[in-house]
Amino acid sequence: MDKHTHHHEGGSSCHELLEGLSLYLDGDAEESLCREIEYHMKDCENCRVVVNTLAKTVELYHEHGKTQMPQEAKQRLFIALDLGDYMSSSE
Ligand SMILES: [Zn+2]
């Protein structure tokens, strides 16, 4: 599946990270996935920004008593961050 996604040595690409991100933010990700995401973020500023923004938004929702971040809000965020492609291809 990966033809020319040469990223950092960590192995995971931005796309993989973003696919696991909702699990991660919902607290449903396995330990290994969490580590991969965190490892990737160390090297990738782009993903760091995405995760930070999403995490803040999710926190906000938790404060308001909601546990799930609406898909629509996620989509808006991804598009705002110019990552709309990731959303549509992972659905
Ligand atoms: Zn990345």
PDB file of the backbone (N, CA, C, O) and the ligand in Angstrom, with CONECT records:
HET     ZN  A 101       1
ATOM      1  N   MET A   1       0.821  -1.201   0.000  1.00  0.00           N
ATOM      2  CA  MET A   1       0.000   0.000   0.000  1.00  0.00           C
ATOM      3  C   MET A   1       0.856   1.254   0.000  1.00  0.00           C
ATOM      4  O   MET A   1       0.469   2.271  -0.575  1.00  0.00           O
ATOM      5  N   ASP A   2       1.993   1.192   0.627  1.00  0.00           N
ATOM      6  CA  ASP A   2       2.826   2.387   0.631  1.00  0.00           C
ATOM      7  C   ASP A   2       3.864   2.311  -0.472  1.00  0.00           C
ATOM      8  O   ASP A   2       4.779   1.489  -0.429  1.00  0.00           O
ATOM      9  N   LYS A   3       3.710   3.169  -1.446  1.00  0.00           N
ATOM     10  CA  LYS A   3       4.631   3.153  -2.565  1.00  0.00           C
ATOM     11  C   LYS A   3       5.758   4.158  -2.350  1.00  0.00           C
ATOM     12  O   LYS A   3       6.937   3.806  -2.348  1.00  0.00           O
ATOM     13  N   HIS A   4       5.368   5.404  -2.172  1.00  0.00           N
ATOM     14  CA  HIS A   4       6.419   6.393  -1.998  1.00  0.00           C
ATOM     15  C   HIS A   4       6.165   7.336  -0.820  1.00  0.00           C
ATOM     16  O   HIS A   4       6.461   8.529  -0.873  1.00  0.00           O
ATOM     17  N   THR A   5       5.620   6.767   0.218  1.00  0.00           N
ATOM     18  CA  THR A   5       5.380   7.590   1.404  1.00  0.00           C
ATOM     19  C   THR A   5       6.606   7.540   2.302  1.00  0.00           C
ATOM     20  O   THR A   5       6.549   7.052   3.431  1.00  0.00           O
ATOM     21  N   HIS A   6       7.681   8.038   1.798  1.00  0.00           N
ATOM     22  CA  HIS A   6       8.874   8.037   2.632  1.00  0.00           C
ATOM     23  C   HIS A   6       8.803   9.170   3.650  1.00  0.00           C
ATOM     24  O   HIS A   6       8.909  10.353   3.329  1.00  0.00           O
ATOM     25  N   HIS A   7       8.623   8.753   4.854  1.00  0.00           N
ATOM     26  CA  HIS A   7       8.525   9.701   5.956  1.00  0.00           C
ATOM     27  C   HIS A   7       9.714   9.424   6.861  1.00  0.00           C
ATOM     28  O   HIS A   7      10.710   8.840   6.433  1.00  0.00           O
ATOM     29  N   HIS A   8       9.604   9.839   8.089  1.00  0.00           N
ATOM     30  CA  HIS A   8      10.684   9.571   9.026  1.00  0.00           C
ATOM     31  C   HIS A   8      10.785   8.078   9.337  1.00  0.00           C
ATOM     32  O   HIS A   8       9.876   7.309   9.024  1.00  0.00           O
ATOM     33  N   GLU A   9      11.854   7.692   9.934  1.00  0.00           N
ATOM     34  CA  GLU A   9      12.128   6.269  10.175  1.00  0.00           C
ATOM     35  C   GLU A   9      11.059   5.581  11.017  1.00  0.00           C
ATOM     36  O   GLU A   9      10.925   4.358  10.979  1.00  0.00           O
ATOM     37  N   GLY A  10      10.306   6.360  11.769  1.00  0.00           N
ATOM     38  CA  GLY A  10       9.313   5.794  12.672  1.00  0.00           C
ATOM     39  C   GLY A  10       8.405   4.778  12.033  1.00  0.00           C
ATOM     40  O   GLY A  10       7.899   3.892  12.723  1.00  0.00           O
ATOM     41  N   GLY A  11       8.179   4.874  10.740  1.00  0.00           N
ATOM     42  CA  GLY A  11       7.374   3.879  10.051  1.00  0.00           C
ATOM     43  C   GLY A  11       5.995   4.381   9.713  1.00  0.00           C
ATOM     44  O   GLY A  11       5.509   4.154   8.605  1.00  0.00           O
ATOM     45  N   SER A  12       5.353   5.059  10.645  1.00  0.00           N
ATOM     46  CA  SER A  12       3.985   5.476  10.374  1.00  0.00           C
ATOM     47  C   SER A  12       3.968   6.772   9.580  1.00  0.00           C
ATOM     48  O   SER A  12       4.767   7.679   9.815  1.00  0.00           O
ATOM     49  N   SER A  13       3.054   6.835   8.649  1.00  0.00           N
ATOM     50  CA  SER A  13       2.911   8.032   7.848  1.00  0.00           C
ATOM     51  C   SER A  13       1.861   8.940   8.472  1.00  0.00           C
ATOM     52  O   SER A  13       1.156   8.558   9.406  1.00  0.00           O
ATOM     53  N   CYS A  14       1.776  10.144   7.934  1.00  0.00           N
ATOM     54  CA  CYS A  14       0.778  11.088   8.433  1.00  0.00           C
ATOM     55  C   CYS A  14      -0.619  10.503   8.255  1.00  0.00           C
ATOM     56  O   CYS A  14      -1.491  10.668   9.108  1.00  0.00           O
ATOM     57  N   HIS A  15      -0.809   9.827   7.146  1.00  0.00           N
ATOM     58  CA  HIS A  15      -2.130   9.269   6.868  1.00  0.00           C
ATOM     59  C   HIS A  15      -2.511   8.247   7.941  1.00  0.00           C
ATOM     60  O   HIS A  15      -3.631   8.257   8.453  1.00  0.00           O
ATOM     61  N   GLU A  16      -1.579   7.379   8.269  1.00  0.00           N
ATOM     62  CA  GLU A  16      -1.848   6.367   9.289  1.00  0.00           C
ATOM     63  C   GLU A  16      -2.159   7.028  10.628  1.00  0.00           C
ATOM     64  O   GLU A  16      -3.068   6.621  11.351  1.00  0.00           O
ATOM     65  N   LEU A  17      -1.392   8.036  10.927  1.00  0.00           N
ATOM     66  CA  LEU A  17      -1.610   8.727  12.186  1.00  0.00           C
ATOM     67  C   LEU A  17      -3.013   9.310  12.246  1.00  0.00           C
ATOM     68  O   LEU A  17      -3.712   9.189  13.252  1.00  0.00           O
ATOM     69  N   LEU A  18      -3.406   9.937  11.162  1.00  0.00           N
ATOM     70  CA  LEU A  18      -4.708  10.596  11.165  1.00  0.00           C
ATOM     71  C   LEU A  18      -5.839   9.586  11.208  1.00  0.00           C
ATOM     72  O   LEU A  18      -6.918   9.876  11.723  1.00  0.00           O
ATOM     73  N   GLU A  19      -5.593   8.404  10.670  1.00  0.00           N
ATOM     74  CA  GLU A  19      -6.636   7.379  10.727  1.00  0.00           C
ATOM     75  C   GLU A  19      -6.836   6.874  12.149  1.00  0.00           C
ATOM     76  O   GLU A  19      -7.949   6.530  12.547  1.00  0.00           O
ATOM     77  N   GLY A  20      -5.758   6.833  12.903  1.00  0.00           N
ATOM     78  CA  GLY A  20      -5.876   6.351  14.274  1.00  0.00           C
ATOM     79  C   GLY A  20      -6.236   7.444  15.261  1.00  0.00           C
ATOM     80  O   GLY A  20      -6.443   7.196  16.449  1.00  0.00           O
ATOM     81  N   LEU A  21      -6.305   8.638  14.748  1.00  0.00           N
ATOM     82  CA  LEU A  21      -6.429   9.784  15.640  1.00  0.00           C
ATOM     83  C   LEU A  21      -7.746   9.808  16.409  1.00  0.00           C
ATOM     84  O   LEU A  21      -7.767  10.160  17.589  1.00  0.00           O
ATOM     85  N   SER A  22      -8.836   9.440  15.757  1.00  0.00           N
ATOM     86  CA  SER A  22     -10.116   9.504  16.462  1.00  0.00           C
ATOM     87  C   SER A  22     -10.156   8.488  17.593  1.00  0.00           C
ATOM     88  O   SER A  22     -10.706   8.756  18.661  1.00  0.00           O
ATOM     89  N   LEU A  23      -9.568   7.319  17.352  1.00  0.00           N
ATOM     90  CA  LEU A  23      -9.469   6.324  18.417  1.00  0.00           C
ATOM     91  C   LEU A  23      -8.635   6.879  19.564  1.00  0.00           C
ATOM     92  O   LEU A  23      -8.979   6.764  20.740  1.00  0.00           O
ATOM     93  N   TYR A  24      -7.552   7.471  19.172  1.00  0.00           N
ATOM     94  CA  TYR A  24      -6.626   8.022  20.156  1.00  0.00           C
ATOM     95  C   TYR A  24      -7.323   9.069  21.024  1.00  0.00           C
ATOM     96  O   TYR A  24      -7.208   9.058  22.250  1.00  0.00           O
ATOM     97  N   LEU A  25      -8.027   9.948  20.380  1.00  0.00           N
ATOM     98  CA  LEU A  25      -8.675  11.035  21.113  1.00  0.00           C
ATOM     99  C   LEU A  25      -9.868  10.542  21.915  1.00  0.00           C
ATOM    100  O   LEU A  25     -10.233  11.143  22.925  1.00  0.00           O
ATOM    101  N   ASP A  26     -10.468   9.463  21.474  1.00  0.00           N
ATOM    102  CA  ASP A  26     -11.582   8.885  22.229  1.00  0.00           C
ATOM    103  C   ASP A  26     -11.083   8.002  23.358  1.00  0.00           C
ATOM    104  O   ASP A  26     -11.866   7.541  24.189  1.00  0.00           O
ATOM    105  N   GLY A  27      -9.778   7.769  23.385  1.00  0.00           N
ATOM    106  CA  GLY A  27      -9.220   6.908  24.407  1.00  0.00           C
ATOM    107  C   GLY A  27      -9.397   5.436  24.097  1.00  0.00           C
ATOM    108  O   GLY A  27      -9.254   4.594  24.983  1.00  0.00           O
ATOM    109  N   ASP A  28      -9.709   5.113  22.834  1.00  0.00           N
ATOM    110  CA  ASP A  28      -9.953   3.726  22.445  1.00  0.00           C
ATOM    111  C   ASP A  28      -8.762   3.086  21.754  1.00  0.00           C
ATOM    112  O   ASP A  28      -8.814   1.919  21.365  1.00  0.00           O
ATOM    113  N   ALA A  29      -7.698   3.847  21.602  1.00  0.00           N
ATOM    114  CA  ALA A  29      -6.550   3.309  20.875  1.00  0.00           C
ATOM    115  C   ALA A  29      -5.744   2.355  21.757  1.00  0.00           C
ATOM    116  O   ALA A  29      -5.635   2.531  22.970  1.00  0.00           O
ATOM    117  N   GLU A  30      -5.191   1.351  21.106  1.00  0.00           N
ATOM    118  CA  GLU A  30      -4.322   0.432  21.836  1.00  0.00           C
ATOM    119  C   GLU A  30      -3.034   1.159  22.222  1.00  0.00           C
ATOM    120  O   GLU A  30      -2.668   2.181  21.642  1.00  0.00           O
ATOM    121  N   GLU A  31      -2.376   0.597  23.210  1.00  0.00           N
ATOM    122  CA  GLU A  31      -1.142   1.208  23.687  1.00  0.00           C
ATOM    123  C   GLU A  31      -0.136   1.409  22.565  1.00  0.00           C
ATOM    124  O   GLU A  31       0.530   2.441  22.486  1.00  0.00           O
ATOM    125  N   SER A  32      -0.037   0.400  21.692  1.00  0.00           N
ATOM    126  CA  SER A  32       0.942   0.495  20.608  1.00  0.00           C
ATOM    127  C   SER A  32       0.590   1.624  19.642  1.00  0.00           C
ATOM    128  O   SER A  32       1.473   2.303  19.117  1.00  0.00           O
ATOM    129  N   LEU A  33      -0.687   1.813  19.417  1.00  0.00           N
ATOM    130  CA  LEU A  33      -1.114   2.883  18.520  1.00  0.00           C
ATOM    131  C   LEU A  33      -0.836   4.236  19.162  1.00  0.00           C
ATOM    132  O   LEU A  33      -0.371   5.163  18.498  1.00  0.00           O
ATOM    133  N   CYS A  34      -1.117   4.342  20.431  1.00  0.00           N
ATOM    134  CA  CYS A  34      -0.829   5.583  21.149  1.00  0.00           C
ATOM    135  C   CYS A  34       0.643   5.945  21.016  1.00  0.00           C
ATOM    136  O   CYS A  34       1.000   7.095  20.761  1.00  0.00           O
ATOM    137  N   ARG A  35       1.485   4.937  21.193  1.00  0.00           N
ATOM    138  CA  ARG A  35       2.919   5.200  21.122  1.00  0.00           C
ATOM    139  C   ARG A  35       3.329   5.628  19.725  1.00  0.00           C
ATOM    140  O   ARG A  35       4.155   6.524  19.554  1.00  0.00           O
ATOM    141  N   GLU A  36       2.747   4.980  18.735  1.00  0.00           N
ATOM    142  CA  GLU A  36       3.076   5.328  17.356  1.00  0.00           C
ATOM    143  C   GLU A  36       2.694   6.767  17.056  1.00  0.00           C
ATOM    144  O   GLU A  36       3.447   7.518  16.436  1.00  0.00           O
ATOM    145  N   ILE A  37       1.513   7.126  17.512  1.00  0.00           N
ATOM    146  CA  ILE A  37       1.028   8.477  17.278  1.00  0.00           C
ATOM    147  C   ILE A  37       1.930   9.478  17.974  1.00  0.00           C
ATOM    148  O   ILE A  37       2.316  10.491  17.390  1.00  0.00           O
ATOM    149  N   GLU A  38       2.260   9.196  19.204  1.00  0.00           N
ATOM    150  CA  GLU A  38       3.093  10.130  19.949  1.00  0.00           C
ATOM    151  C   GLU A  38       4.504  10.215  19.357  1.00  0.00           C
ATOM    152  O   GLU A  38       5.119  11.280  19.312  1.00  0.00           O
ATOM    153  N   TYR A  39       4.985   9.071  18.911  1.00  0.00           N
ATOM    154  CA  TYR A  39       6.307   9.039  18.302  1.00  0.00           C
ATOM    155  C   TYR A  39       6.322   9.855  17.016  1.00  0.00           C
ATOM    156  O   TYR A  39       7.237  10.637  16.757  1.00  0.00           O
ATOM    157  N   HIS A  40       5.298   9.650  16.237  1.00  0.00           N
ATOM    158  CA  HIS A  40       5.206  10.363  14.960  1.00  0.00           C
ATOM    159  C   HIS A  40       5.118  11.870  15.193  1.00  0.00           C
ATOM    160  O   HIS A  40       5.721  12.661  14.468  1.00  0.00           O
ATOM    161  N   MET A  41       4.373  12.242  16.195  1.00  0.00           N
ATOM    162  CA  MET A  41       4.185  13.672  16.453  1.00  0.00           C
ATOM    163  C   MET A  41       5.477  14.372  16.819  1.00  0.00           C
ATOM    164  O   MET A  41       5.648  15.563  16.557  1.00  0.00           O
ATOM    165  N   LYS A  42       6.385  13.627  17.427  1.00  0.00           N
ATOM    166  CA  LYS A  42       7.658  14.229  17.795  1.00  0.00           C
ATOM    167  C   LYS A  42       8.398  14.747  16.576  1.00  0.00           C
ATOM    168  O   LYS A  42       9.104  15.754  16.629  1.00  0.00           O
ATOM    169  N   ASP A  43       8.216  14.031  15.478  1.00  0.00           N
ATOM    170  CA  ASP A  43       8.958  14.362  14.267  1.00  0.00           C
ATOM    171  C   ASP A  43       8.157  15.179  13.271  1.00  0.00           C
ATOM    172  O   ASP A  43       8.716  15.693  12.302  1.00  0.00           O
ATOM    173  N   CYS A  44       6.885  15.305  13.490  1.00  0.00           N
ATOM    174  CA  CYS A  44       6.037  15.898  12.466  1.00  0.00           C
ATOM    175  C   CYS A  44       5.236  17.057  13.045  1.00  0.00           C
ATOM    176  O   CYS A  44       4.267  16.867  13.780  1.00  0.00           O
ATOM    177  N   GLU A  45       5.661  18.232  12.700  1.00  0.00           N
ATOM    178  CA  GLU A  45       5.001  19.400  13.255  1.00  0.00           C
ATOM    179  C   GLU A  45       3.566  19.504  12.770  1.00  0.00           C
ATOM    180  O   GLU A  45       2.670  19.920  13.505  1.00  0.00           O
ATOM    181  N   ASN A  46       3.373  19.125  11.541  1.00  0.00           N
ATOM    182  CA  ASN A  46       2.039  19.199  10.955  1.00  0.00           C
ATOM    183  C   ASN A  46       1.037  18.402  11.786  1.00  0.00           C
ATOM    184  O   ASN A  46      -0.033  18.900  12.138  1.00  0.00           O
ATOM    185  N   CYS A  47       1.396  17.173  12.088  1.00  0.00           N
ATOM    186  CA  CYS A  47       0.495  16.314  12.856  1.00  0.00           C
ATOM    187  C   CYS A  47       0.345  16.804  14.288  1.00  0.00           C
ATOM    188  O   CYS A  47      -0.714  16.670  14.902  1.00  0.00           O
ATOM    189  N   ARG A  48       1.411  17.365  14.799  1.00  0.00           N
ATOM    190  CA  ARG A  48       1.358  17.896  16.154  1.00  0.00           C
ATOM    191  C   ARG A  48       0.281  18.974  16.247  1.00  0.00           C
ATOM    192  O   ARG A  48      -0.499  19.020  17.198  1.00  0.00           O
ATOM    193  N   VAL A  49       0.263  19.827  15.247  1.00  0.00           N
ATOM    194  CA  VAL A  49      -0.719  20.910  15.232  1.00  0.00           C
ATOM    195  C   VAL A  49      -2.128  20.331  15.129  1.00  0.00           C
ATOM    196  O   VAL A  49      -3.047  20.768  15.822  1.00  0.00           O
ATOM    197  N   VAL A  50      -2.277  19.345  14.256  1.00  0.00           N
ATOM    198  CA  VAL A  50      -3.598  18.736  14.073  1.00  0.00           C
ATOM    199  C   VAL A  50      -4.078  18.113  15.371  1.00  0.00           C
ATOM    200  O   VAL A  50      -5.213  18.327  15.796  1.00  0.00           O
ATOM    201  N   VAL A  51      -3.209  17.349  15.988  1.00  0.00           N
ATOM    202  CA  VAL A  51      -3.592  16.642  17.207  1.00  0.00           C
ATOM    203  C   VAL A  51      -3.876  17.627  18.335  1.00  0.00           C
ATOM    204  O   VAL A  51      -4.836  17.464  19.088  1.00  0.00           O
ATOM    205  N   ASN A  52      -3.048  18.629  18.442  1.00  0.00           N
ATOM    206  CA  ASN A  52      -3.277  19.641  19.473  1.00  0.00           C
ATOM    207  C   ASN A  52      -4.636  20.289  19.323  1.00  0.00           C
ATOM    208  O   ASN A  52      -5.387  20.448  20.285  1.00  0.00           O
ATOM    209  N   THR A  53      -4.929  20.658  18.090  1.00  0.00           N
ATOM    210  CA  THR A  53      -6.191  21.346  17.838  1.00  0.00           C
ATOM    211  C   THR A  53      -7.365  20.438  18.125  1.00  0.00           C
ATOM    212  O   THR A  53      -8.337  20.838  18.765  1.00  0.00           O
ATOM    213  N   LEU A  54      -7.264  19.203  17.642  1.00  0.00           N
ATOM    214  CA  LEU A  54      -8.343  18.248  17.862  1.00  0.00           C
ATOM    215  C   LEU A  54      -8.500  17.954  19.348  1.00  0.00           C
ATOM    216  O   LEU A  54      -9.615  17.892  19.867  1.00  0.00           O
ATOM    217  N   ALA A  55      -7.392  17.778  20.010  1.00  0.00           N
ATOM    218  CA  ALA A  55      -7.448  17.447  21.434  1.00  0.00           C
ATOM    219  C   ALA A  55      -8.123  18.560  22.215  1.00  0.00           C
ATOM    220  O   ALA A  55      -8.917  18.298  23.118  1.00  0.00           O
ATOM    221  N   LYS A  56      -7.814  19.781  21.875  1.00  0.00           N
ATOM    222  CA  LYS A  56      -8.437  20.905  22.555  1.00  0.00           C
ATOM    223  C   LYS A  56      -9.937  20.920  22.310  1.00  0.00           C
ATOM    224  O   LYS A  56     -10.731  21.183  23.213  1.00  0.00           O
ATOM    225  N   THR A  57     -10.302  20.635  21.076  1.00  0.00           N
ATOM    226  CA  THR A  57     -11.725  20.626  20.739  1.00  0.00           C
ATOM    227  C   THR A  57     -12.440  19.514  21.483  1.00  0.00           C
ATOM    228  O   THR A  57     -13.544  19.701  21.993  1.00  0.00           O
ATOM    229  N   VAL A  58     -11.802  18.364  21.537  1.00  0.00           N
ATOM    230  CA  VAL A  58     -12.404  17.237  22.242  1.00  0.00           C
ATOM    231  C   VAL A  58     -12.568  17.554  23.720  1.00  0.00           C
ATOM    232  O   VAL A  58     -13.595  17.243  24.323  1.00  0.00           O
ATOM    233  N   GLU A  59     -11.561  18.168  24.289  1.00  0.00           N
ATOM    234  CA  GLU A  59     -11.637  18.576  25.690  1.00  0.00           C
ATOM    235  C   GLU A  59     -12.829  19.476  25.924  1.00  0.00           C
ATOM    236  O   GLU A  59     -13.550  19.349  26.914  1.00  0.00           O
ATOM    237  N   LEU A  60     -13.015  20.376  25.001  1.00  0.00           N
ATOM    238  CA  LEU A  60     -14.119  21.311  25.094  1.00  0.00           C
ATOM    239  C   LEU A  60     -15.446  20.573  25.133  1.00  0.00           C
ATOM    240  O   LEU A  60     -16.350  20.908  25.899  1.00  0.00           O
ATOM    241  N   TYR A  61     -15.534  19.558  24.285  1.00  0.00           N
ATOM    242  CA  TYR A  61     -16.775  18.784  24.237  1.00  0.00           C
ATOM    243  C   TYR A  61     -16.967  18.028  25.539  1.00  0.00           C
ATOM    244  O   TYR A  61     -18.087  17.913  26.037  1.00  0.00           O
ATOM    245  N   HIS A  62     -15.898  17.523  26.079  1.00  0.00           N
ATOM    246  CA  HIS A  62     -16.002  16.800  27.343  1.00  0.00           C
ATOM    247  C   HIS A  62     -16.512  17.721  28.441  1.00  0.00           C
ATOM    248  O   HIS A  62     -17.312  17.324  29.288  1.00  0.00           O
ATOM    249  N   GLU A  63     -16.038  18.944  28.409  1.00  0.00           N
ATOM    250  CA  GLU A  63     -16.474  19.908  29.405  1.00  0.00           C
ATOM    251  C   GLU A  63     -17.970  20.135  29.342  1.00  0.00           C
ATOM    252  O   GLU A  63     -18.623  20.418  30.346  1.00  0.00           O
ATOM    253  N   HIS A  64     -18.486  20.006  28.155  1.00  0.00           N
ATOM    254  CA  HIS A  64     -19.913  20.233  27.975  1.00  0.00           C
ATOM    255  C   HIS A  64     -20.705  18.940  28.116  1.00  0.00           C
ATOM    256  O   HIS A  64     -21.882  18.884  27.760  1.00  0.00           O
ATOM    257  N   GLY A  65     -20.070  17.925  28.625  1.00  0.00           N
ATOM    258  CA  GLY A  65     -20.769  16.694  28.925  1.00  0.00           C
ATOM    259  C   GLY A  65     -20.945  15.767  27.744  1.00  0.00           C
ATOM    260  O   GLY A  65     -21.676  14.780  27.834  1.00  0.00           O
ATOM    261  N   LYS A  66     -20.292  16.064  26.646  1.00  0.00           N
ATOM    262  CA  LYS A  66     -20.378  15.176  25.498  1.00  0.00           C
ATOM    263  C   LYS A  66     -19.086  14.388  25.377  1.00  0.00           C
ATOM    264  O   LYS A  66     -18.002  14.913  25.635  1.00  0.00           O
ATOM    265  N   THR A  67     -19.202  13.161  24.994  1.00  0.00           N
ATOM    266  CA  THR A  67     -18.011  12.328  24.895  1.00  0.00           C
ATOM    267  C   THR A  67     -17.575  12.141  23.458  1.00  0.00           C
ATOM    268  O   THR A  67     -16.440  11.743  23.195  1.00  0.00           O
ATOM    269  N   GLN A  68     -18.451  12.420  22.544  1.00  0.00           N
ATOM    270  CA  GLN A  68     -18.109  12.181  21.138  1.00  0.00           C
ATOM    271  C   GLN A  68     -18.010  13.504  20.399  1.00  0.00           C
ATOM    272  O   GLN A  68     -18.865  14.382  20.517  1.00  0.00           O
ATOM    273  N   MET A  69     -16.980  13.607  19.664  1.00  0.00           N
ATOM    274  CA  MET A  69     -16.833  14.786  18.840  1.00  0.00           C
ATOM    275  C   MET A  69     -17.566  14.553  17.520  1.00  0.00           C
ATOM    276  O   MET A  69     -17.287  13.577  16.824  1.00  0.00           O
ATOM    277  N   PRO A  70     -18.477  15.416  17.178  1.00  0.00           N
ATOM    278  CA  PRO A  70     -19.247  15.222  15.955  1.00  0.00           C
ATOM    279  C   PRO A  70     -18.355  15.128  14.729  1.00  0.00           C
ATOM    280  O   PRO A  70     -17.382  15.868  14.578  1.00  0.00           O
ATOM    281  N   GLN A  71     -18.712  14.212  13.877  1.00  0.00           N
ATOM    282  CA  GLN A  71     -17.963  14.012  12.640  1.00  0.00           C
ATOM    283  C   GLN A  71     -17.845  15.313  11.864  1.00  0.00           C
ATOM    284  O   GLN A  71     -16.818  15.610  11.254  1.00  0.00           O
ATOM    285  N   GLU A  72     -18.912  16.066  11.903  1.00  0.00           N
ATOM    286  CA  GLU A  72     -18.941  17.324  11.161  1.00  0.00           C
ATOM    287  C   GLU A  72     -17.863  18.279  11.661  1.00  0.00           C
ATOM    288  O   GLU A  72     -17.189  18.947  10.877  1.00  0.00           O
ATOM    289  N   ALA A  73     -17.717  18.328  12.964  1.00  0.00           N
ATOM    290  CA  ALA A  73     -16.713  19.219  13.551  1.00  0.00           C
ATOM    291  C   ALA A  73     -15.314  18.758  13.173  1.00  0.00           C
ATOM    292  O   ALA A  73     -14.431  19.565  12.886  1.00  0.00           O
ATOM    293  N   LYS A  74     -15.133  17.442  13.181  1.00  0.00           N
ATOM    294  CA  LYS A  74     -13.838  16.882  12.809  1.00  0.00           C
ATOM    295  C   LYS A  74     -13.505  17.253  11.382  1.00  0.00           C
ATOM    296  O   LYS A  74     -12.397  17.683  11.065  1.00  0.00           O
ATOM    297  N   GLN A  75     -14.503  17.072  10.528  1.00  0.00           N
ATOM    298  CA  GLN A  75     -14.292  17.365   9.117  1.00  0.00           C
ATOM    299  C   GLN A  75     -13.895  18.820   8.920  1.00  0.00           C
ATOM    300  O   GLN A  75     -12.971  19.133   8.168  1.00  0.00           O
ATOM    301  N   ARG A  76     -14.602  19.690   9.600  1.00  0.00           N
ATOM    302  CA  ARG A  76     -14.294  21.120   9.480  1.00  0.00           C
ATOM    303  C   ARG A  76     -12.867  21.400   9.896  1.00  0.00           C
ATOM    304  O   ARG A  76     -12.152  22.157   9.239  1.00  0.00           O
ATOM    305  N   LEU A  77     -12.463  20.793  10.978  1.00  0.00           N
ATOM    306  CA  LEU A  77     -11.108  20.988  11.468  1.00  0.00           C
ATOM    307  C   LEU A  77     -10.076  20.524  10.460  1.00  0.00           C
ATOM    308  O   LEU A  77      -9.108  21.223  10.161  1.00  0.00           O
ATOM    309  N   PHE A  78     -10.309  19.324   9.943  1.00  0.00           N
ATOM    310  CA  PHE A  78      -9.353  18.766   8.993  1.00  0.00           C
ATOM    311  C   PHE A  78      -9.272  19.620   7.746  1.00  0.00           C
ATOM    312  O   PHE A  78      -8.194  19.846   7.196  1.00  0.00           O
ATOM    313  N   ILE A  79     -10.422  20.087   7.310  1.00  0.00           N
ATOM    314  CA  ILE A  79     -10.433  20.919   6.111  1.00  0.00           C
ATOM    315  C   ILE A  79      -9.739  22.245   6.400  1.00  0.00           C
ATOM    316  O   ILE A  79      -8.987  22.764   5.576  1.00  0.00           O
ATOM    317  N   ALA A  80     -10.006  22.775   7.574  1.00  0.00           N
ATOM    318  CA  ALA A  80      -9.378  24.036   7.963  1.00  0.00           C
ATOM    319  C   ALA A  80      -7.865  23.901   7.982  1.00  0.00           C
ATOM    320  O   ALA A  80      -7.139  24.852   7.694  1.00  0.00           O
ATOM    321  N   LEU A  81      -7.407  22.724   8.321  1.00  0.00           N
ATOM    322  CA  LEU A  81      -5.973  22.481   8.402  1.00  0.00           C
ATOM    323  C   LEU A  81      -5.424  21.954   7.088  1.00  0.00           C
ATOM    324  O   LEU A  81      -4.280  21.509   6.997  1.00  0.00           O
ATOM    325  N   ASP A  82      -6.286  22.020   6.064  1.00  0.00           N
ATOM    326  CA  ASP A  82      -5.861  21.599   4.740  1.00  0.00           C
ATOM    327  C   ASP A  82      -5.583  20.094   4.685  1.00  0.00           C
ATOM    328  O   ASP A  82      -4.697  19.645   3.958  1.00  0.00           O
ATOM    329  N   LEU A  83      -6.334  19.338   5.447  1.00  0.00           N
ATOM    330  CA  LEU A  83      -6.148  17.894   5.480  1.00  0.00           C
ATOM    331  C   LEU A  83      -7.439  17.183   5.085  1.00  0.00           C
ATOM    332  O   LEU A  83      -7.665  16.026   5.440  1.00  0.00           O
ATOM    333  N   GLY A  84      -8.265  17.888   4.356  1.00  0.00           N
ATOM    334  CA  GLY A  84      -9.544  17.324   3.951  1.00  0.00           C
ATOM    335  C   GLY A  84      -9.413  16.006   3.217  1.00  0.00           C
ATOM    336  O   GLY A  84     -10.295  15.151   3.298  1.00  0.00           O
ATOM    337  N   ASP A  85      -8.326  15.842   2.508  1.00  0.00           N
ATOM    338  CA  ASP A  85      -8.095  14.605   1.760  1.00  0.00           C
ATOM    339  C   ASP A  85      -8.073  13.384   2.681  1.00  0.00           C
ATOM    340  O   ASP A  85      -8.576  12.317   2.329  1.00  0.00           O
ATOM    341  N   TYR A  86      -7.498  13.555   3.828  1.00  0.00           N
ATOM    342  CA  TYR A  86      -7.395  12.450   4.757  1.00  0.00           C
ATOM    343  C   TYR A  86      -8.769  12.008   5.237  1.00  0.00           C
ATOM    344  O   TYR A  86      -9.032  10.816   5.396  1.00  0.00           O
ATOM    345  N   MET A  87      -9.622  12.964   5.461  1.00  0.00           N
ATOM    346  CA  MET A  87     -10.965  12.650   5.920  1.00  0.00           C
ATOM    347  C   MET A  87     -11.696  11.798   4.894  1.00  0.00           C
ATOM    348  O   MET A  87     -12.182  10.714   5.215  1.00  0.00           O
ATOM    349  N   SER A  88     -11.774  12.279   3.679  1.00  0.00           N
ATOM    350  CA  SER A  88     -12.605  11.617   2.686  1.00  0.00           C
ATOM    351  C   SER A  88     -12.072  10.233   2.324  1.00  0.00           C
ATOM    352  O   SER A  88     -12.851   9.331   2.014  1.00  0.00           O
ATOM    353  N   SER A  89     -10.770  10.062   2.362  1.00  0.00           N
ATOM    354  CA  SER A  89     -10.219   8.776   1.938  1.00  0.00           C
ATOM    355  C   SER A  89     -10.285   7.730   3.040  1.00  0.00           C
ATOM    356  O   SER A  89     -10.127   6.541   2.764  1.00  0.00           O
ATOM    357  N   SER A  90     -10.510   8.137   4.262  1.00  0.00           N
ATOM    358  CA  SER A  90     -10.540   7.172   5.348  1.00  0.00           C
ATOM    359  C   SER A  90     -11.967   6.760   5.690  1.00  0.00           C
ATOM    360  O   SER A  90     -12.185   5.957   6.597  1.00  0.00           O
ATOM    361  N   GLU A  91     -12.908   7.294   4.985  1.00  0.00           N
ATOM    362  CA  GLU A  91     -14.299   6.971   5.313  1.00  0.00           C
ATOM    363  C   GLU A  91     -14.813   5.808   4.513  1.00  0.00           C
ATOM    364  O   GLU A  91     -15.968   5.412   4.672  1.00  0.00           O
TER     365      GLU A  91
HETATM  366 ZN    ZN A 101       2.761  13.578  10.243  1.00  0.00          ZN2+
END
